[in-house]
């Protein structure tokens, strides 16, 4: 699967961890940056990752900032994007199974690299259940 990934300066270290996990799982990565700790504006990265997912160039995306809140708010402004901020595995699983989330948002200052790796593994291996959940998504 092709996965778009992006972060701001607060998420750079965690992005490197997530990229390693995605490689381990056999996914192709489209890294939209950022690539340093110099201050940047997170909405630009949310927009670029969300656009790749919306256009079907990537099947899903992962966005990382300090809390994950800004990235999720920015991504969810784009029609067709269902970005889920997840801080543990149950929400990650449910965001895929019930909500068909197409972007995972993580907070680098909220969770550590070990937990982030498990969240990413859970999210990437969970599938949309369809059925009544599709009816609800169609209501967006």
C-alpha positions in Angstrom: 0.0 0.0 0.0 1.2 3.5 -0.7 1.1 5.7 2.4 1.5 9.5 2.4 3.2 10.9 5.6 3.8 14.4 6.8 4.7 16.2 10.0 5.6 19.6 11.4 8.7 20.4 13.4 7.2 18.9 16.5 6.7 15.5 14.9 9.9 15.0 13.0 11.4 12.4 15.4 8.2 10.4 15.6 7.8 10.5 11.8 11.1 8.7 11.5 9.8 6.0 13.8 6.6 5.6 11.9 8.4 5.5 8.6 10.5 2.5 10.0 7.3 0.7 11.0 5.7 1.3 7.6 8.8 -0.1 5.9 8.7 -3.1 8.2 5.1 -3.7 7.2 6.1 -3.5 3.5 4.4 -0.3 2.6 5.6 2.3 0.1 6.0 5.8 1.6 5.4 9.2 0.0 7.1 11.6 2.5 5.7 15.1 2.3 8.0 16.5 4.9 9.0 18.3 7.0 12.5 17.2 7.4 14.0 19.4 10.1 13.1 20.9 13.5 12.9 24.4 12.0 9.4 25.9 12.7 6.9 25.2 10.0 3.1 25.6 9.6 1.3 22.3 10.0 -1.7 23.1 7.7 0.6 22.9 4.7 1.6 19.4 5.5 -1.9 18.3 6.3 -3.1 19.7 3.0 -0.4 17.9 0.9 -1.0 14.5 2.6 -4.7 14.9 2.4 -4.6 15.8 -1.3 -2.6 12.7 -2.1 -5.2 10.6 -0.3 -8.2 12.4 -1.8 -6.8 12.1 -5.3 -6.1 8.4 -4.8 -2.4 8.7 -5.3 -1.9 7.2 -1.8 -4.4 4.8 -0.2 -4.0 6.4 3.2 -2.0 9.0 5.2 -0.4 9.6 8.5 0.1 13.1 10.0 2.1 14.0 13.1 2.4 17.2 15.1 2.9 18.0 18.7 -0.6 16.9 19.9 -2.1 15.6 16.6 -5.0 18.0 17.1 -4.0 20.7 14.6 -3.2 18.1 11.9 -6.6 16.4 12.5 -8.5 19.6 12.4 -6.7 20.8 9.2 -7.1 17.4 7.4 -10.8 17.1 8.3 -11.5 20.4 6.5 -10.9 18.7 3.2 -13.9 16.9 1.8 -13.5 13.1 1.5 -10.9 13.0 4.3 -11.7 11.2 7.5 -8.7 11.9 9.8 -8.6 10.2 13.2 -6.5 11.4 16.1 -5.6 8.2 18.0 -3.6 7.9 21.2 -4.2 4.2 21.8 -4.9 1.0 19.8 -8.6 0.6 20.4 -9.4 4.0 18.9 -7.0 3.2 16.0 -8.8 -0.1 15.3 -12.3 1.4 15.5 -11.4 4.5 13.4 -10.7 2.0 10.6 -13.4 -0.6 11.2 -16.3 1.8 12.0 -15.3 5.1 10.5 -13.1 4.1 7.5 -10.5 6.6 8.5 -8.1 7.3 5.7 -5.7 9.4 7.7 -4.2 8.6 11.1 -3.1 11.6 13.2 -0.6 11.2 16.0 0.7 13.6 18.7 4.5 13.3 19.2 4.3 15.1 22.5 1.5 12.9 23.7 2.6 9.4 22.9 6.1 7.9 22.8 7.7 6.0 19.9 6.8 2.5 21.2 3.1 3.3 21.6 3.1 5.1 18.2 4.5 2.0 16.5 1.8 -0.2 18.0 -0.9 2.3 17.0 0.4 2.4 13.4 0.6 -1.4 13.2 -3.0 -1.7 14.5 -4.3 1.1 12.2 -2.6 -0.3 9.1 -3.8 -3.8 9.7 -7.5 -3.0 10.5 -10.1 -2.9 7.8 -13.4 -1.2 7.3 -16.3 -3.3 8.3 -18.8 -1.7 5.9 -22.5 -2.5 6.4 -24.3 0.0 8.8 -21.0 1.9 9.1 -21.0 2.7 5.4 -24.5 4.2 5.7 -23.3 6.5 8.4 -20.2 7.6 6.4 -22.5 8.3 3.4 -24.3 10.8 5.7 -21.1 13.1 5.9 
